[in-house]
């Protein structure tokens, strides 16, 4: 049986921390679907289509990684895609507390789905999309935090504002 994992998130924007988790997940699972959450209650910097495009560009070297978007319950999305695992990156204890709650709820909704936590590489333990956006808003250097294509997209977004 093929192991299919979903790596869900908002990816607004995708960071080197996200890419690290996706790359490592692609070594463990036969297929990884990077699933961009469509959350109508939030005002993302990048549209869903832009986030998908950026993710496709930064993962195009990983043949077993696909990029998609979803709304609604993650477990429903996983059933449709015949996925059996969720990949989540953990930066700090505070991440674990939240992600443990989410894993427990997902397990309650579908006991066949397992959640796998990956510890973030130490060099990205502080990194979040929110931090990247805050730094980029002031035209500061984010090249060590995001792939070059994302840095360029951030510069265009904030130049237009």
N, C-alpha and C positions, 0 to 999 in steps of 0.2 A: 504494500500500500504506500502510495506517495505521501510524504509528509509536507503539508501545506501550512505555512504560518502567515498570519496577518500582523503587520506592524502598523498599528493605527496611530493617528495623531493629527494635529492641525497643520504642522509644518509651515508655519507662517513667520519667517521662512525656514526652509531646511537648513540645518547647521552642520558643522563637521561632527558634532556629537551625534546627531541623528544618523548621519552617513556611516559613522563608526558602528553603531548598533545594527543598521541595515546590512552592512558588509559582513559583520560577524555572524549575523543571523543567516545570511545566504550560504555560509560555510556549513551550517548545522542542518538546515532544512532543504528538501528537494526544491521547494518553490517558496518564495516570499512575496506576498502582496503588500505593498506599501499603500495603505488606505487613508486617503485624506478625508478627515471628518468634515462634513458640511454642517456647520452650526449656524443657524439663522439668527441666533440671539447675540452673536458676536460680530464685531466689525473688523474683519481681517484687513491687513495691509494689502495682501495679494488676493486676487480672485481665486476661486477653486481651480479654474483652468490654468492660471499662471503657476500656482503651486504644483499642479500635476506636471506641467511642462518642465519646471525647474527640477523636480524630482526625477523625471525621465532622463533629463540631460545628465544629472550627477550620478545616476545609477546605470547608465547605458553600457558600462563595462561589466556589469553583473548579469550574465545571461539568464539566471534563474530568478530575477527580480522583475515584477510587474508593478505598475502604478495605476491606481484606480481611486475613485471617490465613493463615499457612501454617506447616507444619512439614516437616522433611525438607530435601532439596536445593533451593536457590533455582532452579537451572536446570530442574529438573523442574516446579516451580511455574510458571516462565516458559513452558515448552512448553504446558502446559495452558491458559494464558491468552494464548497467541500473542504474547507480548512478545518484543521483540528488543533491549532495552537495559536496563541497570541504571544508576540514578542514585545516586551516593554523594557526600556532602559531606566535604570535607577541611578540618580546622582547623589542623593542624600537620604537620611532616615525619613525626612518629611515626605519624600517621594514614595518610599515604601509604604507608609501608613495609608496614603491615598490609593496607591496601586493595589494594595492588599484588599481594600474594600471593593474595588472594581473587580478584582479577580474572584472574590467571594460571590459577588452578585452574578457575574458571568457564569460561574460554576453552578449557582443555584438555577439559573435560567437554562443551562445546558451542561449536564455533568460530563459530557464527552469532550468538552473543550478544556485544554490545559493552558495555563499562563506560564511563560518562561521569563524570568527576570534576568537581565544582563546588567552587570555593574558597568557603568560608564567608565571609559578610559579616564584616568586621573586628570589628564590635561584638559578634559571637557567637563569636569565635575561641577563647575560653576555656571556652565553655559546654558542659556535658554534663548528661545526665539525672541522673547520680550526684551532681554538684555541687548541682543543684537540690534533690534529695531531702535531701541533708545540710543545706542551708540551711533548707529548709522544716521539717525535723524539730525545729528549735529556734525555730519560729514567726517566723523572720526574713522580711523582705520579699522576695518573689520576683517581684513584679509586672513588673519589667523583663526577666525571664528566660523567662516563660511567658505564654501568653494567659490572660485573666481566668478563663475557665471551668476551666482547669487549676489555676490558683492556688486557686480555691474547692475543687476536688477534693482537692488536697494538704492544705488546711486541715482538711477533713472526715476524711481518712485519719489524719492525725496527732493530731487531737482524739480519735479513737476508740481510739488506742493508749495 
